[in-house]
Amino acid sequence: QVQVVESGGGAVQAGGSLRLSCAVSGHTFSTLTLGWFRQAPGKEGDFVGGINWNYGVTYYADSVKGRFTISRDNAKNTGYLEMNSLKPEDTAVYYCGITTHLSAVRSAYELWGEGTQVTVSS
């Protein structure tokens, strides 16, 4: 059974940093993309970024480019979202999902973790 589990959320002041983890287990996909999305209260869910697991190619939303970095550790089957220079508008529940496509569209993702809260205070 494929499982996706996020961890690492928390509260931080503006300008601070957090690292989220996304552990993926049980998959047998030959290709895999791990994507990060976030949803703030009362807002639509936004794409944050993603990584092609096989080649390590990353892509990001414009709103986080230069501040967030996505990586993965193949040995641990874990992806990471390193968030620096955090802003109050980054406050949201962050979700990671997996898909066999390369996509920034939420509906393309087949399995999701339960999410982790990130709160940035001013």
C-alpha positions as a Markdown table, in Angstrom:
| # | Residue | x | y | z |
|---|---|---|---|---|
| 1 | Gln | 0.0 | 0.0 | 0.0 |
| 2 | Val | 1.4 | 3.4 | -1.0 |
| 3 | Gln | 1.6 | 5.9 | 1.8 |
| 4 | Val | 2.6 | 9.6 | 1.8 |
| 5 | Val | 3.3 | 11.2 | 5.1 |
| 6 | Glu | 4.3 | 14.9 | 5.7 |
| 7 | Ser | 6.1 | 16.3 | 8.7 |
| 8 | Gly | 8.0 | 19.3 | 9.8 |
| 9 | Gly | 5.4 | 22.1 | 10.0 |
| 10 | Gly | 5.3 | 24.6 | 12.8 |
| 11 | Ala | 5.2 | 28.3 | 13.6 |
| 12 | Val | 8.0 | 30.7 | 12.8 |
| 13 | Gln | 8.5 | 34.5 | 12.5 |
| 14 | Ala | 8.7 | 36.3 | 9.2 |
| 15 | Gly | 12.1 | 35.8 | 7.7 |
| 16 | Gly | 12.6 | 32.5 | 9.3 |
| 17 | Ser | 13.0 | 29.0 | 7.8 |
| 18 | Leu | 11.3 | 25.6 | 8.0 |
| 19 | Arg | 11.9 | 22.3 | 6.3 |
| 20 | Leu | 9.0 | 20.0 | 5.5 |
| 21 | Ser | 9.5 | 16.3 | 4.8 |
| 22 | Cys | 7.4 | 14.0 | 2.7 |
| 23 | Ala | 8.0 | 10.2 | 3.2 |
| 24 | Val | 6.7 | 8.0 | 0.4 |
| 25 | Ser | 6.5 | 4.3 | 0.9 |
| 26 | Gly | 5.2 | 1.3 | -0.9 |
| 27 | His | 5.1 | 2.7 | -4.4 |
| 28 | Thr | 6.2 | 0.7 | -7.5 |
| 29 | Phe | 5.9 | 3.4 | -10.0 |
| 30 | Ser | 8.6 | 3.6 | -12.6 |
| 31 | Thr | 8.3 | 7.3 | -12.8 |
| 32 | Leu | 7.2 | 9.6 | -10.0 |
| 33 | Thr | 6.8 | 13.3 | -9.3 |
| 34 | Leu | 6.4 | 14.6 | -5.8 |
| 35 | Gly | 4.6 | 17.9 | -5.6 |
| 36 | Trp | 3.9 | 20.4 | -2.9 |
| 37 | Phe | 0.7 | 22.4 | -2.6 |
| 38 | Arg | -0.6 | 24.7 | 0.1 |
| 39 | Gln | -4.0 | 25.8 | 1.1 |
| 40 | Ala | -4.7 | 28.9 | 3.3 |
| 41 | Pro | -8.1 | 29.4 | 5.0 |
| 42 | Gly | -10.7 | 30.5 | 2.6 |
| 43 | Lys | -8.5 | 30.2 | -0.4 |
| 44 | Glu | -8.0 | 27.9 | -3.3 |
| 45 | Gly | -5.1 | 25.4 | -3.0 |
| 46 | Asp | -1.9 | 26.6 | -4.7 |
| 47 | Phe | 0.9 | 24.7 | -6.3 |
| 48 | Val | 4.2 | 25.4 | -4.6 |
| 49 | Gly | 6.6 | 23.2 | -6.5 |
| 50 | Gly | 7.5 | 19.7 | -7.5 |
| 51 | Ile | 10.4 | 17.3 | -8.2 |
| 52 | Asn | 10.8 | 14.6 | -10.8 |
| 53 | Trp | 12.0 | 11.8 | -8.6 |
| 54 | Asn | 14.0 | 10.0 | -11.3 |
| 55 | Tyr | 16.0 | 12.9 | -12.5 |
| 56 | Gly | 15.8 | 15.4 | -9.6 |
| 57 | Val | 14.4 | 18.1 | -11.9 |
| 58 | Thr | 12.5 | 20.7 | -9.9 |
| 59 | Tyr | 9.9 | 23.4 | -10.8 |
| 60 | Tyr | 8.4 | 26.1 | -8.7 |
| 61 | Ala | 5.6 | 28.6 | -8.5 |
| 62 | Asp | 6.7 | 32.1 | -9.1 |
| 63 | Ser | 5.6 | 33.1 | -5.6 |
| 64 | Val | 8.3 | 30.9 | -4.0 |
| 65 | Lys | 11.1 | 30.9 | -6.5 |
| 66 | Gly | 14.4 | 31.9 | -4.9 |
| 67 | Arg | 13.0 | 31.2 | -1.4 |
| 68 | Phe | 11.9 | 27.6 | -1.4 |
| 69 | Thr | 14.0 | 24.6 | -2.5 |
| 70 | Ile | 12.7 | 21.1 | -3.2 |
| 71 | Ser | 15.0 | 18.1 | -3.0 |
| 72 | Arg | 14.8 | 14.3 | -2.4 |
| 73 | Asp | 16.8 | 11.6 | -0.8 |
| 74 | Asn | 16.4 | 8.4 | -2.8 |
| 75 | Ala | 17.8 | 6.2 | -0.1 |
| 76 | Lys | 15.2 | 7.4 | 2.4 |
| 77 | Asn | 12.3 | 7.7 | -0.1 |
| 78 | Thr | 11.8 | 11.2 | 1.3 |
| 79 | Gly | 11.2 | 14.5 | -0.4 |
| 80 | Tyr | 11.9 | 17.9 | 1.3 |
| 81 | Leu | 10.6 | 21.4 | 1.0 |
| 82 | Glu | 13.1 | 23.8 | 2.4 |
| 83 | Met | 11.4 | 27.2 | 3.0 |
| 84 | Asn | 13.5 | 30.3 | 3.7 |
| 85 | Ser | 12.6 | 34.0 | 4.0 |
| 86 | Leu | 9.2 | 33.0 | 5.0 |
| 87 | Lys | 6.4 | 35.6 | 4.8 |
| 88 | Pro | 3.0 | 35.8 | 6.6 |
| 89 | Glu | 1.3 | 35.0 | 3.3 |
| 90 | Asp | 3.1 | 31.6 | 3.3 |
| 91 | Thr | 0.8 | 30.6 | 6.1 |
| 92 | Ala | -1.1 | 27.6 | 5.0 |
| 93 | Val | -1.5 | 23.8 | 5.4 |
| 94 | Tyr | 1.1 | 22.3 | 3.1 |
| 95 | Tyr | 0.4 | 19.0 | 1.4 |
| 96 | Cys | 2.6 | 16.7 | -0.6 |
| 97 | Gly | 1.3 | 14.5 | -3.3 |
| 98 | Ile | 2.6 | 12.0 | -5.8 |
| 99 | Thr | 1.8 | 11.4 | -9.5 |
| 100 | Thr | 3.2 | 9.6 | -12.4 |
| 101 | His | 3.0 | 12.7 | -14.5 |
| 102 | Leu | 5.0 | 16.0 | -14.4 |
| 103 | Ser | 2.4 | 18.4 | -13.4 |
| 104 | Ala | 1.5 | 21.5 | -11.4 |
| 105 | Val | -2.2 | 20.7 | -11.5 |
| 106 | Arg | -3.7 | 19.4 | -8.3 |
| 107 | Ser | -6.1 | 16.9 | -10.1 |
| 108 | Ala | -3.1 | 15.1 | -11.6 |
| 109 | Tyr | -1.9 | 13.9 | -8.3 |
| 110 | Glu | -3.0 | 10.5 | -7.2 |
| 111 | Leu | -2.2 | 10.2 | -3.6 |
| 112 | Trp | -1.8 | 12.8 | -0.8 |
| 113 | Gly | -0.5 | 13.1 | 2.7 |
| 114 | Glu | -2.7 | 14.6 | 5.4 |
| 115 | Gly | -0.9 | 18.0 | 5.4 |
| 116 | Thr | 1.1 | 19.9 | 7.9 |
| 117 | Gln | 0.4 | 23.4 | 9.2 |
| 118 | Val | 2.9 | 26.2 | 8.6 |
| 119 | Thr | 2.2 | 29.5 | 10.4 |
| 120 | Val | 4.3 | 32.6 | 9.8 |
| 121 | Ser | 3.8 | 35.6 | 12.1 |
| 122 | Ser | 4.8 | 39.1 | 11.3 |
